[in-house]
């Protein structure tokens, strides 16, 4: 990419897309094509095709998706499957059709089987059943990977597929019912601290282990790979270390300054027992994460404090 290349960041209003936008701006890319949902509905095939025909993006970061945690995936399976399939199909097809030089598709660590060997190497894809609580989203993302590979094989389209681990950071969703675990814990502990509640209830046993990547690290990796990687094989993006949900809860409590009890709601699901990315392929390409978890949680909490008025619902 050149500094004046026409670059489309699909989903720039979201967590990952917003971080990619910040990274591009920080590196001096100044011809960024940005559209909010109200200006371009990526589910509308005609509108997407018209946008690509008119604006002719040279590079596309496909970070737009319908996302959420276990609860949201359980409640809205049709939307998680349908909306993600349609969004990625429209964007990938129109990018190829109208001559984009390259596209980076962002998938998810949930593409891997529930009981994949740990840490999860890229070769684990499609080797076993998915985690039922988010299989609809996972199937859509797997379809996106295969679309990128198919368009590369049949049309020679340079589409790469990048699989981030669990993300967090500025711009996250802190809704108590449809957010992911880390922002949900930040909000729960903050509100318990403010209200003086003696306890905070946490879903499940607390024993599952998860890997967390700061979204600014993700953005750095994605922009790096857009400039330095051109192959069909998927690439994991992670830190290569994980933490139990119980330990994560204690880190968040310490960060927020909450000293009450942490109670487990054993009627709620745990999800996948462990999700740790194998990132040797990424390291071999010359990139490693650099933001420590405690530091990242502390900065994310400060961002939450500065923007909490938007999370009243």
N, C-alpha and C positions, 0 to 999 in steps of 0.2 A: 504494500500500500504506500502510495505517496501522500504527502501532507494535504494535497488538494484533491485526492481521489474522492469520488462520490460514494459515500458510505451510508447505508441504511441500517439503523439499529432498531429492529422490530422488538417492541416491548420495552422501550427505554424508560417508561414510567414505572416499571417493576423493580424488584430487588436486584436481579442480575443485570438486566438491561440498563438500569440507572447507573450501576457501577461501571459497566462497559463504556457508557457515554462519558462518565467522569474521567476514565482512564484515557480515552481517545482525546478528549479536550486537553488533558494535562500533557499529552505527548505532542500537541500541536496540530492535530488533524482538524481542519477548519471547514470542510465541506460536508457537513453531517445532515442527512435527510431524516427528519424527525416528524412523526405523526402520532398524535394522541388517538385513543380509541374513537372519540367522537369525530375525528377527522378522517380516520381510515379504519374501518372495521375489517380485521383480517379474516373474519369468517365469511365475508362477502367476496366471492370469487371474482365477480366482475370488477368491483372496486379495486381489489388487489392487482388484478391484471392491468387495469387502467393506470394505476400508480406506477408500476414498473415500466409500462410502455412510455409514460410521460417523463418520468424522472431518471430512468436508466441508471440505477445504482450499479456501481462497479463491484462493491464489496457489501455483503449482507451478513449481519450478526442476527441470527434467529433465536432471540431470547424470550419471545412472546409465548405465553402458555397459560392455561388455567391450572393453578396450583393450590395446594392446601395440605393439611395434615390428615391423620387417620380418620378423624371424625368427618371431615368434609368429603373424603374419598368414599366413605361408607354411605353417606347421605345422598351424594350426587354422582353415582357411578356413570350414568348415561352422559352427563355433561362433561365429565373428565375424559371420557373416551371420545365422544363426538367432537367437542370443541377443539381439543388438541389435534385430532386427526385432520380436521378441516383447516385449521390455522397453518400447520406445517405443510400440508399438501398444497395449499394456495401459494404460500411464499416460495417454497422450493421450486415448484413448477414455473411460476412466473419469473423467478430469478434466472432460471435456465433459459426460458423462452425468450427473454428480452436481453440476453447477452451479458449477465453478470459474470465477472471474472472468477469470483470465489464466494462461497457461502460457508459459514460456521454454524452448525446446528447444535444447540445445547440440549442434551438429554438429561439423565438423572441416574443416580446410583440404584434406584429402585428397579431398573431394567434387569438386574441380576436375580437369580433364583433365591428363594427364601433361605435355603440351606446351602448356598454357594460356599465353596472352600474359602476360608479367610486367610489372608486378605484377598479381596475379590479381584482377580486379574481379568483383563479384557476378554480372555478366552472362555470365561465362565458364562458368557451370554448364551441363552437358549439351551442350557444344559440341565434344566430342571424346572419344577413348578415355581410360580411367582408367589410373593406374599399376598394373600387374599385381600388384605385391607387396602392395598393400593394397586391392585393388578390392572385396573382400568386405565389409570394414568401410565403405568409401566408399558402396557400393550401399545398405547398410542406412541410413546417414545421409541419403542422398538421399531414400530412401523416407520417412524421418522428416520431412524438409522438406516433401515433397509431402503427407503426411498432415496436417501443420499447415495448409498452404494449402487443402487440400480441406475440412477441418472449418471453416475460416474462411468459405469460399465457400458451403458448403451449410448450415452450422448457425449461422454468425455467431460462432463461437468465437474469442476473442482469443488466438491462439497465435502467438508470434513465434519466428523461427529465427535463431540466432546462431552464427557460424562462427569459432571460435577458431583461431589459428595454433598452432604447437608450444608446448606448455606445459612449465614446469618450476617447481620451488620446493619448499617444505616439504610433506611427505607424498607425495613422488614415489616411484615404484617403482625401486629400484636393483638389481633382479635382473639378472645378467649376460646372461641368455639372452632374456628377454622384456620388457626395459625399452626406453625410447626412448633416442636417442643421447646426450643430455646427461647424464642420471643414470648411464648406463652408463659414460661417460667419467670422470665423477667417481669412481665406484667403482674402475674400472680403474687410474687414476692413483694413487689413494690406496693401493690394495693393492700396486701396484708400488713405491711409495715405502716402505711399511712393510717389504716383503720384500727391498728392495734390488735389484729386477730391473733389468737394464740397458736393457730396452726394453718398450714397450707396443705391442701390435698393434691397429690400427684397421681396421675394415671398409672396403673399397672404396678409391677413389682419393683421397678427401678433397676433391675438387673441387666436389661438389654444394653449393649454398647453401641455408641454412635461416634462417628467422625464429624468434626465441624470445621468448615473452611470459611474464613472471613471473606465477604463478598468482594472486597478490594483486592484480595489475593486472587480470587477467581478471575476478576476482570483483567488483571495483569497477565494471567496465564492465557486467557482467551485471545487477547490482542497479540501476545507473543506467538501463539500457535497459528493464528491467522497469517502471520508473517514468516513463520518458520516450519510449517508442517503441511504436506500435500500428499496424503495417502488415504486409502479406503478404510484402514483399520481404525476402530474407535480408540480414543485416548481418555483414560481416567484423569480427573483433576481432583486431587485431594492433598492431605497433609501426611498421610501414612501413619497416623496415630489416632486412637479412639479413647473414649471415656464412658463409663457407665452412666446411665441416666440419674442414678442416685448421687454419684459424685458430681455430676453436672449441676444437679439441684443445689448441692452444698456450695459449689463455686458461685452460683448465681445468688444464693442467699447471702453469702459473705460479701459479694460485690454490692448488693443492694443495701446491706446493713440490717437484714432481718434475722432475729434471734429466736423465733418461735419453733414449734415442732413441724416436722415434715411427715405427713401421713399418707400411706399408700392406699389407693382405691383399687382393690384387687378384682373388682367386677369389670374393670376397664381393660382393654387388650394391650398387650405389650408390643405387638408388631414383630418385625423380624428380630431374631435374637442378637444378631451382630451384623453391622455393615461397616466394613473397613476396606478402603480402596487400596489395591496394589498399584503403586505409582512409579515403579522402576522405569517404565516406558517414558513417562513424563520427565523424570529426572535425566534419563539418557538424552532427551531432546534439549536439555540445558535449562530447565526451570524447576524451582522449588518454592514452596510456600514459606512466608517469613513472619506472619503475624501470630504470636502465641495466643492460645485460647483465653487465658485470663485477661490479657491486655485487650483482646478483641471484644470480650464480653463487657469489660469496663467502658470502652469507648461506645459500644452499642447502647449500654444503659444511659450514658450521657446524652446520646442522640435521642433516646426515648424520652428522657426528661424534658428535652427542649421541644419535642413535638407531641407530647402526650395529649394535647387537646383534641387531636384528630382521632384518638383511640377511645373515646368515651363510650361508644356502643359496646 
